[in-house]
Amino acid sequence: MPTPEPETIEVTRTRIACDGGAGALGHPRVWLQIDPEVGSVECGYCDRKYVLKEGADHGADH
């Protein structure tokens, strides 16, 4: 049985938080930084891929 592809989420900021999105079944919240030249980052816990939307603000969200 093939493993399902990790979820891909489009975002508008280069600094985002991931907690697995499953409430108590998720993982500890981690902050991820997208390099605008790369355009994406993957969570080390759940393998979600965060992709920077075209034309998105490249400033960090504090």
C-alpha positions as CSV (number, residue, x, y, z in Angstrom):
1,M,0.0,0.0,0.0
2,P,1.6,3.3,-1.1
3,T,2.2,6.0,1.5
4,P,0.0,9.1,1.0
5,E,1.7,12.3,-0.2
6,P,2.3,14.9,2.6
7,E,-0.2,17.8,2.7
8,T,0.9,21.0,0.8
9,I,-0.3,24.3,2.2
10,E,0.1,27.7,0.5
11,V,1.1,30.5,2.9
12,T,1.6,34.3,2.6
13,R,4.4,34.7,5.1
14,T,7.9,33.4,5.2
15,R,7.7,32.5,9.0
16,I,5.0,30.0,9.9
17,A,4.1,27.7,12.7
18,C,3.2,24.0,12.4
19,D,1.6,21.8,15.0
20,G,0.5,18.9,12.8
21,G,-3.1,20.3,12.7
22,A,-4.6,17.3,14.5
23,G,-5.2,18.8,18.0
24,A,-4.0,16.4,20.6
25,L,-2.9,14.0,17.9
26,G,-0.6,16.6,16.3
27,H,3.0,17.4,17.4
28,P,4.7,20.2,19.4
29,R,4.4,23.6,17.7
30,V,7.5,24.4,15.6
31,W,8.4,27.6,13.8
32,L,9.6,27.2,10.2
33,Q,11.3,29.8,8.0
34,I,10.8,29.8,4.2
35,D,13.7,31.0,2.2
36,P,12.1,33.2,-0.5
37,E,14.6,31.9,-3.1
38,V,13.6,28.3,-2.4
39,G,9.9,29.1,-2.0
40,S,9.0,26.2,0.4
41,V,9.8,24.4,3.6
42,E,8.8,21.0,5.0
43,C,8.0,20.3,8.6
44,G,10.4,17.8,10.2
45,Y,7.6,16.2,12.3
46,C,4.7,15.7,9.9
47,D,6.3,16.4,6.5
48,R,3.7,19.0,5.6
49,K,5.1,21.2,2.9
50,Y,4.5,25.0,3.2
51,V,4.7,26.8,-0.2
52,L,5.0,30.6,-0.4
53,K,2.2,32.0,-2.6
54,E,3.3,34.0,-5.6
55,G,3.4,37.7,-4.8
56,A,3.3,36.9,-1.0
57,D,4.9,39.3,1.6
58,H,8.5,38.1,2.1
59,G,8.7,39.8,5.5
60,A,8.6,37.7,8.7
61,D,5.4,37.6,10.7
62,H,6.4,38.4,14.3
